[in-house]
Amino acid sequence: MKTKLIECNPSIMMGKPVIAGTRLPVDLILEKIAAGETIEQLLEEYPRLTDEGIRAAFYYAVQTIRFAV
């Protein structure tokens, strides 16, 4: 999986990584899943969000942590 669905743009959410085509930060998605929300709930709450976008957020987080020193 590639992280092409994650973008960082200084003019969107002050450059935080977001799901492409949305203003949903990766950390928000991860935080909501960690708090117990289901993927189905997220998809219902955010109509522009996709299952693939959620998976990309997890992949982005894994890659970021993996290479952290």
C-alpha positions as CSV (number, residue, x, y, z in Angstrom):
1,M,0.0,0.0,0.0
2,K,1.2,3.5,-0.8
3,T,0.5,6.6,1.2
4,K,-0.6,8.6,-1.8
5,L,-3.9,9.0,0.0
6,I,-2.1,11.0,2.7
7,E,-1.1,14.5,2.0
8,C,0.7,17.3,3.8
9,N,-0.1,20.7,2.5
10,P,0.7,23.9,4.5
11,S,-2.6,25.4,3.4
12,I,-4.7,22.5,4.7
13,M,-4.8,22.0,8.5
14,M,-1.5,23.8,8.9
15,G,0.4,21.0,7.1
16,K,-0.8,18.1,9.3
17,P,-1.0,14.8,7.4
18,V,-4.6,14.4,6.2
19,I,-6.6,12.0,4.2
20,A,-6.3,13.3,0.6
21,G,-9.4,15.1,-0.6
22,T,-10.6,15.8,3.0
23,R,-9.6,17.9,5.9
24,L,-9.4,14.9,8.2
25,P,-6.1,14.6,10.0
26,V,-4.5,11.2,10.3
27,D,-4.3,11.6,14.1
28,L,-8.0,12.3,14.3
29,I,-8.8,9.0,12.6
30,L,-6.4,7.0,14.7
31,E,-7.6,8.7,17.9
32,K,-11.3,7.9,17.1
33,I,-10.4,4.2,16.4
34,A,-8.4,4.0,19.6
35,A,-11.4,5.5,21.5
36,G,-13.6,2.6,20.3
37,E,-15.3,4.0,17.2
38,T,-15.7,1.5,14.4
39,I,-14.7,1.9,10.8
40,E,-18.4,1.8,9.9
41,Q,-19.1,4.6,12.3
42,L,-16.3,6.8,10.9
43,L,-17.5,6.1,7.3
44,E,-21.0,7.2,8.4
45,E,-19.8,10.3,10.3
46,Y,-17.5,11.4,7.5
47,P,-19.1,10.8,4.1
48,R,-15.9,11.7,2.1
49,L,-13.8,9.2,4.1
50,T,-13.2,5.8,2.5
51,D,-12.1,2.5,3.9
52,E,-9.0,2.8,1.8
53,G,-8.3,6.2,3.4
54,I,-8.5,4.7,6.8
55,R,-6.1,2.0,5.9
56,A,-3.8,4.6,4.5
57,A,-3.9,6.5,7.8
58,F,-2.8,3.3,9.6
59,Y,-0.1,2.6,7.1
60,Y,1.2,6.2,7.4
61,A,1.3,5.8,11.1
62,V,3.2,2.5,11.0
63,Q,5.8,4.0,8.5
64,T,6.2,7.1,10.7
65,I,6.8,5.0,13.8
66,R,9.0,2.4,12.1
67,F,11.6,5.0,11.1
68,A,11.4,7.1,14.2
69,V,14.6,7.2,16.2
